[in-house]
């Protein structure tokens, strides 16, 4: 037990982020954006052109581990492949005092998680469907390039200039590549995680089903004293949207690709014009 505690403490100290104001090559750190499973993300100023960028550092405790530099190198390869106006652009990579860094463009704005849970934005059904259409178009672009994101969640979508931007490609994989970075087999994981981490369109489609539900629950007024019910019982949805979610969650015959989802969303949205969002402009 003592060894475990010491190992945890050593990793905790080693993974302490760099402080604001620290200069790393041509960049000066402004603040820490967050810490993920393998990296630490910073907002930084590029002193050569006075722009803001994101620096992603491999946790020092993961140096030379399968989930360290190898994951960052893979993310670099994915980002360098892509060129899309609503995806971060790869800029640079380097090492500093043994730490590996990845530099990409900074997209300013709240994540959808912040918009829904902190700003208390409320979306009606049509607004949620329109947002799903916009995000689905980004995911379709990835799939067209043989890339599965595998982490399409509300913390990984930023709202900027009246449009969603998909970020965090740390788990993205090219179709045909192994789903894991270690010797572990995907079959070793629980069934739901196997679906989420599969290097196939079904992974992102399943995630989009849960994403859609988060948006739709923004207008749900929960009764803390009522017994727990399923989303199908709690949400008053149109037949079209109800059917779309059931297919995304693989309750009914699942979508084979994102284009099928986009077709259903387009058909639903074309039936009527106009939608409103409290707090977001769509």
VOBA-1610 file (N, C-alpha, C; in pm, whole numbers, padded with zeros to 5 digits, always signed):
BEGIN
Unk+00084-00120+00000Unk+00000+00000+00000Unk+00088+00126+00000Unk+00194+00123+00079Unk+00283+00238+00087Unk+00347+00267-00048Unk+00388+00161-00119Unk+00448+00179-00251Unk+00349+00241-00349Unk+00223+00198-00340Unk+00120+00255-00428Unk+00101+00403-00399Unk+00098+00437-00272Unk+00081+00578-00235Unk+00199+00662-00282Unk+00319+00607-00268Unk+00437+00681-00311Unk+00439+00698-00463Unk+00399+00594-00535Unk+00393+00604-00681Unk+00292+00709-00724Unk+00177+00709-00656Unk+00074+00810-00688Unk+00128+00950-00660Unk+00196+00967-00548Unk+00248+01099-00512Unk+00357+01144-00610Unk+00444+01051-00648Unk+00549+01086-00742Unk+00491+01130-00877Unk+00389+01057-00925Unk+00325+01094-01052Unk+00254+01227-01040Unk+00188+01250-00925Unk+00116+01375-00903Unk+00212+01494-00908Unk+00325+01480-00844Unk+00424+01589-00843Unk+00485+01606-00982Unk+00520+01495-01047Unk+00583+01500-01178Unk+00488+01561-01283Unk+00358+01539-01265Unk+00261+01588-01364Unk+00207+01727-01331Unk+00270+01794-01238Unk+00225+01930-01205Unk+00247+02020-01327Unk+00143+02093-01372Unk+00156+02174-01494Unk+00257+02287-01478Unk+00309+02334-01590Unk+00391+02454-01590Unk+00305+02573-01550Unk+00366+02670-01485Unk+00293+02786-01434Unk+00271+02890-01543Unk+00162+02969-01532Unk+00142+03080-01626Unk+00262+03174-01624Unk+00298+03223-01741Unk+00414+03310-01755Unk+00539+03236-01798Unk+00539+03104-01786Unk+00656+03025-01824Unk+00675+03030-01975Unk+00799+03057-02018Unk+00830+03057-02160Unk+00886+02922-02200Unk+00830+02866-02306Unk+00874+02739-02360Unk+00898+02760-02509Unk+01024+02762-02546Unk+01061+02798-02683Unk+01000+02934-02719Unk+00921+02940-02826Unk+00864+03068-02870Unk+00729+03097-02807Unk+00690+03014-02710Unk+00557+03026-02652Unk+00564+03067-02505Unk+00467+03147-02462Unk+00455+03183-02320Unk+00319+03134-02272Unk+00318+03053-02167Unk+00195+02994-02115Unk+00108+03100-02050Unk-00019+03101-02087Unk-00117+03192-02027Unk-00191+03125-01912Unk-00239+03006-01935Unk-00306+02931-01829Unk-00325+02786-01872Unk-00363+02703-01776Unk-00388+02562-01802Unk-00533+02546-01846Unk-00554+02481-01960Unk-00689+02457-02010Unk-00751+02331-01951Unk-00666+02234-01921Unk-00718+02110-01864Unk-00615+01999-01868Unk-00649+01889-01804Unk-00561+01772-01801Unk-00641+01650-01839Unk-00594+01575-01939Unk-00663+01455-01984Unk-00593+01329-01942Unk-00625+01220-02011Unk-00571+01091-01972Unk-00421+01082-01997Unk-00372+01150-02100Unk-00228+01142-02127Unk-00161+01277-02137Unk-00237+01385-02140Unk-00174+01513-02164Unk-00226+01627-02079Unk-00151+01736-02082Unk-00187+01862-02016Unk-00199+01967-02125Unk-00312+02037-02130Unk-00334+02136-02235Unk-00321+02277-02178Unk-00250+02361-02251Unk-00227+02500-02210Unk-00275+02596-02319Unk-00322+02711-02275Unk-00337+02825-02365Unk-00207+02902-02359Unk-00151+02934-02475Unk-00021+03001-02478Unk-00019+03107-02588Unk+00072+03202-02573Unk+00093+03305-02674Unk+00215+03270-02757Unk+00198+03273-02888Unk+00313+03256-02979Unk+00378+03392-02993Unk+00497+03407-02937Unk+00563+03537-02932Unk+00616+03581-03068Unk+00616+03493-03167Unk+00666+03531-03300Unk+00561+03603-03383Unk+00433+03574-03356Unk+00328+03638-03437Unk+00210+03690-03353Unk+00225+03683-03219Unk+00125+03737-03127Unk-00013+03671-03143Unk-00013+03543-03171Unk-00139+03469-03177Unk-00149+03377-03056Unk-00271+03333-03027Unk-00293+03236-02920Unk-00297+03096-02979Unk-00235+03003-02908Unk-00229+02864-02953Unk-00258+02772-02835Unk-00279+02646-02867Unk-00293+02543-02764Unk-00167+02457-02767Unk-00106+02439-02651Unk+00006+02346-02636Unk-00044+02224-02559Unk-00015+02108-02610Unk-00055+01984-02542Unk+00070+01908-02505Unk+00093+01892-02377Unk+00213+01828-02324Unk+00183+01686-02279Unk+00270+01592-02313Unk+00259+01457-02260Unk+00291+01462-02111Unk+00209+01400-02029Unk+00237+01396-01886Unk+00375+01334-01863Unk+00458+01399-01782Unk+00591+01343-01755Unk+00587+01200-01702Unk+00483+01165-01626Unk+00474+01030-01571Unk+00451+00925-01680Unk+00414+00971-01802Unk+00387+00877-01911Unk+00497+00878-02018Unk+00608+00943-01989Unk+00719+00942-02085Unk+00759+00799-02119Unk+00775+00776-02249Unk+00820+00646-02300Unk+00724+00532-02265Unk+00599+00565-02235Unk+00499+00462-02212Unk+00410+00453-02337Unk+00336+00343-02355Unk+00249+00331-02474Unk+00145+00443-02481Unk+00111+00501-02367Unk+00011+00608-02366Unk+00075+00746-02353Unk+00200+00756-02388Unk+00269+00884-02379Unk+00297+00942-02516Unk+00424+00948-02552Unk+00463+01007-02680Unk+00398+00939-02800Unk+00372+00807-02787Unk+00312+00736-02901Unk+00173+00790-02931Unk+00096+00818-02827Unk-00038+00873-02848Unk-00030+01013-02907Unk+00065+01092-02858Unk+00077+01228-02911Unk+00122+01226-03057Unk+00216+01139-03089Unk+00261+01128-03228Unk+00145+01089-03320Unk+00059+01003-03269Unk-00055+00960-03350Unk-00154+01076-03368Unk-00178+01151-03262Unk-00267+01266-03273Unk-00211+01367-03372Unk-00081+01386-03368Unk-00016+01477-03465Unk-00042+01428-03607Unk-00028+01298-03631Unk-00049+01243-03764Unk-00192+01266-03811Unk-00287+01248-03720Unk-00428+01269-03755Unk-00453+01414-03791Unk-00410+01507-03704Unk-00434+01649-03728Unk-00365+01699-03854Unk-00244+01649-03878Unk-00170+01692-03997Unk-00238+01645-04125Unk-00319+01540-04115Unk-00391+01489-04232Unk-00510+01575-04268Unk-00567+01643-04168Unk-00694+01712-04185Unk-00678+01859-04217Unk-00773+01910-04292Unk-00782+02053-04319Unk-00930+02087-04328Unk-00985+02134-04217Unk-01128+02163-04208Unk-01145+02289-04124Unk-01233+02380-04164Unk-01246+02507-04091Unk-01296+02493-03948Unk-01354+02377-03912Unk-01406+02363-03776Unk-01338+02250-03700Unk-01209+02233-03733Unk-01122+02137-03663Unk-00990+02209-03635Unk-00929+02191-03517Unk-00800+02256-03490Unk-00696+02218-03596Unk-00607+02312-03625Unk-00503+02289-03725Unk-00369+02264-03656Unk-00301+02159-03699Unk-00169+02128-03646Unk-00070+02235-03688Unk+00011+02284-03591Unk+00108+02389-03619Unk+00253+02345-03602Unk+00280+02270-03494Unk+00420+02245-03461Unk+00427+02136-03355Unk+00544+02074-03341Unk+00571+01981-03231Unk+00717+01993-03195Unk+00748+01972-03066Unk+00885+01991-03019Unk+00899+01928-02881Unk+01022+01922-02831Unk+01048+01878-02694Unk+01110+01992-02616Unk+01084+01993-02487Unk+01139+02096-02398Unk+01171+02030-02265Unk+01299+02026-02232Unk+01345+01963-02108Unk+01288+01823-02089Unk+01284+01747-02196Unk+01237+01610-02191Unk+01089+01594-02207Unk+01015+01704-02212Unk+00870+01698-02229Unk+00833+01716-02375Unk+00739+01635-02422Unk+00693+01643-02561Unk+00570+01732-02572Unk+00570+01821-02671Unk+00460+01915-02690Unk+00406+01908-02833Unk+00277+01928-02842Unk+00207+01940-02968Unk+00140+02077-02969Unk+00156+02152-03079Unk+00098+02287-03088Unk-00008+02289-03197Unk-00124+02348-03163Unk-00234+02358-03260Unk-00306+02490-03243Unk-00391+02523-03338Unk-00465+02648-03331Unk-00561+02647-03213Unk-00583+02767-03157Unk-00674+02784-03044Unk-00810+02830-03095Unk-00916+02764-03047Unk-01052+02802-03083Unk-01119+02857-02958Unk-01155+02983-02960Unk-01211+03049-02843Unk-01361+03026-02834Unk-01408+03005-02713Unk-01551+02988-02691Unk-01578+02882-02588Unk-01702+02877-02538Unk-01736+02774-02439Unk-01753+02638-02506Unk-01724+02533-02431Unk-01761+02401-02478Unk-01912+02386-02462Unk-01969+02290-02530Unk-02113+02268-02513Unk-02144+02222-02371Unk-02051+02155-02308Unk-02071+02116-02168Unk-02086+02242-02082Unk-02000+02342-02103Unk-02010+02467-02028Unk-02138+02542-02063Unk-02175+02541-02192Unk-02296+02611-02234Unk-02420+02550-02168Unk-02426+02417-02162Unk-02544+02351-02109Unk-02551+02353-01957Unk-02438+02332-01890Unk-02441+02313-01746Unk-02401+02436-01665Unk-02331+02530-01727Unk-02292+02652-01656Unk-02373+02773-01704Unk-02386+02788-01834Unk-02463+02899-01889Unk-02611+02866-01899Unk-02647+02739-01874Unk-02786+02693-01872Unk-02858+02721-02003Unk-02788+02701-02113Unk-02849+02714-02246Unk-02955+02607-02264Unk-03068+02644-02322Unk-03178+02551-02347Unk-03200+02542-02498Unk-03204+02422-02549Unk-03230+02399-02691Unk-03363+02327-02707Unk-03445+02375-02800Unk-03564+02299-02833Unk-03524+02186-02928Unk-03620+02102-02962Unk-03588+01982-03040Unk-03528+02016-03175Unk-03585+02117-03243Unk-03535+02151-03376Unk-03396+02212-03369Unk-03370+02294-03269Unk-03237+02352-03252Unk-03134+02243-03225Unk-03172+02146-03142Unk-03081+02034-03113Unk-03053+01954-03241Unk-03157+01933-03322Unk-03139+01858-03446Unk-03049+01934-03543Unk-03065+02065-03549Unk-02981+02145-03637Unk-02834+02140-03593Unk-02812+02145-03462Unk-02676+02136-03411Unk-02618+01998-03440Unk-02700+01894-03427Unk-02654+01759-03458Unk-02616+01748-03605Unk-02690+01817-03690Unk-02659+01817-03833Unk-02521+01879-03857Unk-02493+01990-03791Unk-02363+02057-03809Unk-02248+01970-03759Unk-02268+01906-03644Unk-02162+01820-03591Unk-02148+01694-03676Unk-02260+01642-03721Unk-02256+01525-03807Unk-02179+01550-03935Unk-02187+01672-03988Unk-02112+01707-04109Unk-01961+01704-04084Unk-01919+01746-03964Unk-01777+01739-03930Unk-01733+01593-03919Unk-01815+01513-03852Unk-01782+01371-03836Unk-01778+01302-03971Unk-01870+01338-04060Unk-01870+01279-04194Unk-01740+01312-04268Unk-01690+01434-04249Unk-01562+01472-04311Unk-01449+01382-04260Unk-01449+01355-04129Unk-01347+01266-04073Unk-01357+01127-04135Unk-01480+01074-04141Unk-01498+00940-04193Unk-01460+00932-04340Unk-01486+01040-04414Unk-01445+01043-04556Unk-01294+01031-04570Unk-01221+01072-04466Unk-01075+01064-04468Unk-01023+00943-04389Unk-01114+00850-04360Unk-01073+00726-04293Unk-01036+00743-04148Unk-01093+00844-04080Unk-01060+00872-03941Unk-01185+00859-03855Unk-01173+00789-03744Unk-01281+00776-03646Unk-01239+00856-03522Unk-01323+00949-03478Unk-01285+01036-03366Unk-01283+00960-03234Unk-01386+00880-03206Unk-01399+00793-03088Unk-01416+00870-02956Unk-01441+01000-02963Unk-01461+01076-02838Unk-01549+01198-02864Unk-01655+01178-02941Unk-01747+01289-02971Unk-01838+01310-02850Unk-01801+01406-02768Unk-01876+01435-02645Unk-01892+01587-02632Unk-01985+01629-02547Unk-02010+01773-02533Unk-01890+01850-02480Unk-01798+01793-02400Unk-01678+01871-02363Unk-01582+01892-02480Unk-01600+01815-02587Unk-01507+01822-02700Unk-01565+01897-02820Unk-01670+01974-02796Unk-01725+02061-02899Unk-01727+02203-02845Unk-01665+02295-02918Unk-01660+02436-02879Unk-01755+02516-02967Unk-01827+02610-02904Unk-01918+02697-02978Unk-01846+02829-03006Unk-01820+02854-03135Unk-01742+02973-03173Unk-01799+03031-03303Unk-01822+03162-03303Unk-01875+03229-03423Unk-02000+03159-03477Unk-02091+03129-03385Unk-02221+03070-03420Unk-02209+02935-03490Unk-02106+02858-03456Unk-02088+02726-03516Unk-02013+02635-03420Unk-02038+02503-03427Unk-01965+02408-03343Unk-01832+02370-03405Unk-01731+02350-03319Unk-01597+02306-03359Unk-01564+02179-03281Unk-01517+02078-03349Unk-01482+01951-03285Unk-01334+01951-03252Unk-01301+01922-03124Unk-01162+01924-03079Unk-01125+01791-03015Unk-01004+01783-02964Unk-00947+01670-02890Unk-00948+01541-02972Unk-00840+01522-03046Unk-00825+01405-03131Unk-00729+01303-03069Unk-00718+01305-02937Unk-00627+01214-02868Unk-00663+01068-02881Unk-00791+01037-02905Unk-00833+00898-02919Unk-00864+00861-03064Unk-00850+00956-03155Unk-00883+00930-03295Unk-00790+00825-03355Unk-00845+00746-03446Unk-00767+00641-03512Unk-00804+00634-03660Unk-00706+00595-03740Unk-00733+00566-03880Unk-00797+00428-03891Unk-00896+00417-03978Unk-00962+00288-03999Unk-00856+00186-04043Unk-00859+00071-03979Unk-00761-00034-04009Unk-00652-00045-03906Unk-00634+00062-03824Unk-00533+00058-03718Unk-00590-00004-03591Unk-00501-00048-03504Unk-00542-00110-03378Unk-00620-00011-03292Unk-00724-00056-03224Unk-00802+00035-03138Unk-00733+00070-03007Unk-00627+00000-02970Unk-00559+00027-02844Unk-00413+00060-02869Unk-00352+00125-02770Unk-00211+00161-02778Unk-00124+00063-02700Unk-00187-00036-02641Unk-00114-00135-02563Unk-00144-00273-02618Unk-00097-00374-02550Unk-00122-00511-02593Unk-00262-00558-02557Unk-00335-00477-02479Unk-00470-00516-02440Unk-00559-00531-02563Unk-00644-00632-02561Unk-00741-00651-02668Unk-00868-00573-02635Unk-00934-00521-02738Unk-01058-00446-02715Unk-01164-00534-02648Unk-01157-00665-02674Unk-01254-00757-02615Unk-01240-00768-02463Unk-01129-00717-02409Unk-01109-00721-02264Unk-01195-00616-02193Unk-01247-00520-02269Unk-01325-00411-02209Unk-01473-00447-02204Unk-01551-00377-02118Unk-01697-00397-02118Unk-01756-00369-02255Unk-01872-00428-02283Unk-01929-00422-02418Unk-01954-00279-02466Unk-02002-00190-02377Unk-02029-00054-02420Unk-01899+00019-02457Unk-01794-00004-02379Unk-01666+00060-02411Unk-01608+00003-02539Unk-01632-00125-02566Unk-01587-00182-02693Unk-01651-00108-02810Unk-01780-00077-02795Unk-01851-00005-02900Unk-01798+00136-02915Unk-01773+00204-02802Unk-01723+00342-02806Unk-01583+00352-02866Unk-01501+00250-02846Unk-01362+00256-02888Unk-01334+00180-03018Unk-01438+00124-03077Unk-01418+00054-03204Unk-01371+00152-03310Unk-01282+00108-03397Unk-01233+00195-03505Unk-01325+00172-03626Unk-01447+00221-03610Unk-01551+00203-03712Unk-01653+00314-03697Unk-01727+00348-03802Unk-01828+00454-03793Unk-01929+00434-03681Unk-01958+00308-03648Unk-02055+00281-03541Unk-02014+00345-03409Unk-01884+00358-03385Unk-01836+00419-03261Unk-01882+00564-03250Unk-01858+00643-03355Unk-01897+00784-03352Unk-02049+00800-03358Unk-02117+00713-03430Unk-02263+00720-03437Unk-02325+00694-03301Unk-02273+00595-03230Unk-02324+00566-03094Unk-02300+00686-03003Unk-02182+00748-03013Unk-02153+00867-02933Unk-02247+00981-02968Unk-02281+00996-03095Unk-02372+01102-03136Unk-02512+01081-03079Unk-02550+00957-03054Unk-02679+00931-02990Unk-02683+00988-02850Unk-02579+00965-02772Unk-02572+01021-02637Unk-02557+01173-02642Unk-02485+01221-02741Unk-02468+01365-02760Unk-02604+01431-02782Unk-02685+01372-02868Unk-02818+01424-02899Unk-02903+01428-02771Unk-02894+01326-02690Unk-02973+01322-02567Unk-02932+01435-02471Unk-02803+01463-02460Unk-02758+01573-02374Unk-02821+01704-02419Unk-02826+01727-02550Unk-02885+01850-02602Unk-03034+01857-02570Unk-03102+01746-02589Unk-03247+01743-02567Unk-03284+01755-02420Unk-03199+01706-02332Unk-03226+01716-02189Unk-03204+01857-02136Unk-03148+01947-02218Unk-03125+02084-02170Unk-03255+02153-02131Unk-03366+02113-02193Unk-03495+02173-02160Unk-03582+02088-02070Unk-03524+01983-02015Unk-03601+01892-01930Unk-03599+01939-01785Unk-03715+01949-01725Unk-03728+01991-01586Unk-03747+01866-01500Unk-03640+01823-01437Unk-03645+01697-01361Unk-03717+01713-01228Unk-03789+01610-01191Unk-03854+01604-01060Unk-03768+01514-00971Unk-03703+01574-00873Unk-03610+01498-00788Unk-03679+01388-00710Unk-03809+01399-00694Unk-03882+01301-00613Unk-03946+01190-00699Unk-03938+01205-00829Unk-03998+01105-00918Unk-03902+00987-00936Unk-03954+00868-00958Unk-03867+00753-00982Unk-03790+00770-01113Unk-03674+00708-01119Unk-03591+00719-01238Unk-03658+00649-01355Unk-03658+00717-01469Unk-03719+00662-01590Unk-03621+00669-01706Unk-03653+00601-01814Unk-03567+00603-01933Unk-03589+00733-02010Unk-03496+00763-02101Unk-03509+00884-02183Unk-03636+00880-02266Unk-03678+00761-02307Unk-03799+00750-02388Unk-03924+00786-02309Unk-03919+00769-02179Unk-04032+00806-02093Unk-04025+00953-02051Unk-03905+01004-02031Unk-03891+01139-01978Unk-03902+01248-02084Unk-03854+01222-02204Unk-03851+01325-02308Unk-03971+01313-02400Unk-04033+01426-02428Unk-04146+01432-02521Unk-04092+01467-02659Unk-04063+01364-02738Unk-03997+01383-02866Unk-04090+01353-02982Unk-04060+01416-03095Unk-04132+01383-03217Unk-04098+01241-03258Unk-04181+01183-03341Unk-04157+01047-03387Unk-04025+01038-03464Unk-03994+01143-03544Unk-03872+01141-03623Unk-03748+01139-03534Unk-03741+01231-03439Unk-03622+01240-03353Unk-03611+01118-03264Unk-03723+01070-03214Unk-03723+00948-03133Unk-03662+00832-03211Unk-03703+00819-03337Unk-03651+00712-03421Unk-03503+00728-03452Unk-03459+00851-03474Unk-03318+00877-03502Unk-03231+00834-03384Unk-03273+00869-03264Unk-03193+00835-03146Unk-03190+00684-03125Unk-03301+00618-03145Unk-03304+00473-03129Unk-03206+00405-03227Unk-03195+00458-03346Unk-03101+00401-03443Unk-02956+00433-03403Unk-02931+00556-03354Unk-02796+00592-03312Unk-02749+00505-03195Unk-02840+00475-03103Unk-02805+00395-02985Unk-02814+00245-03013Unk-02843+00210-03137Unk-02850+00070-03182Unk-02960-00009-03114Unk-03064+00061-03070Unk-03184-00008-03020Unk-03261-00064-03138Unk-03273+00017-03243Unk-03329-00029-03370Unk-03214-00048-03469Unk-03249-00089-03591Unk-03146-00112-03693Unk-03052+00008-03701Unk-02923-00009-03672Unk-02832+00106-03664Unk-02800+00164-03801Unk-02760+00291-03799Unk-02711+00354-03921Unk-02581+00286-03964Unk-02564+00272-04093Unk-02440+00216-04144Unk-02332+00322-04158Unk-02372+00447-04176Unk-02277+00556-04192Unk-02342+00688-04153Unk-02260+00792-04140Unk-02309+00922-04096Unk-02398+00988-04201Unk-02376+00957-04328Unk-02457+01015-04433Unk-02604+00976-04418Unk-02630+00855-04372Unk-02769+00814-04348Unk-02831+00896-04236Unk-02754+00922-04131Unk-02802+01008-04022Unk-02832+01148-04074Unk-02740+01205-04151Unk-02759+01340-04204Unk-02882+01348-04294Unk-02909+01243-04367Unk-03027+01240-04453Unk-03154+01246-04370Unk-03159+01171-04260Unk-03277+01172-04173Unk-03293+01307-04104Unk-03182+01367-04060Unk-03190+01499-03997Unk-03237+01604-04097Unk-03188+01598-04220Unk-03229+01692-04324Unk-03378+01679-04353Unk-03427+01557-04360Unk-03568+01533-04387Unk-03654+01591-04274Unk-03611+01571-04152Unk-03685+01625-04037Unk-03684+01777-04037Unk-03568+01838-04059Unk-03555+01984-04052Unk-03628+02054-04167Unk-03641+01988-04280Unk-03707+02048-04395Unk-03859+02051-04382Unk-03910+01983-04283Unk-04056+01979-04267Unk-04112+02110-04213Unk-04026+02186-04148Unk-04071+02314-04093Unk-03949+02404-04080Unk-03968+02532-04090Unk-03858+02627-04080Unk-03862+02695-03944Unk-03742+02735-03897Unk-03734+02815-03775Unk-03707+02731-03652Unk-03615+02779-03570Unk-03584+02714-03444Unk-03522+02816-03354Unk-03534+02797-03223Unk-03481+02897-03129Unk-03395+02830-03025Unk-03296+02905-02981Unk-03208+02860-02874Unk-03192+02973-02775Unk-03216+02945-02648Unk-03197+03047-02544Unk-03051+03050-02503Unk-02980+03155-02545Unk-02841+03169-02503Unk-02740+03143-02613Unk-02779+03072-02718Unk-02691+03048-02832Unk-02761+03098-02957Unk-02683+03151-03047Unk-02737+03194-03176Unk-02708+03088-03279Unk-02809+03035-03345Unk-02789+02929-03441Unk-02830+02977-03581
//
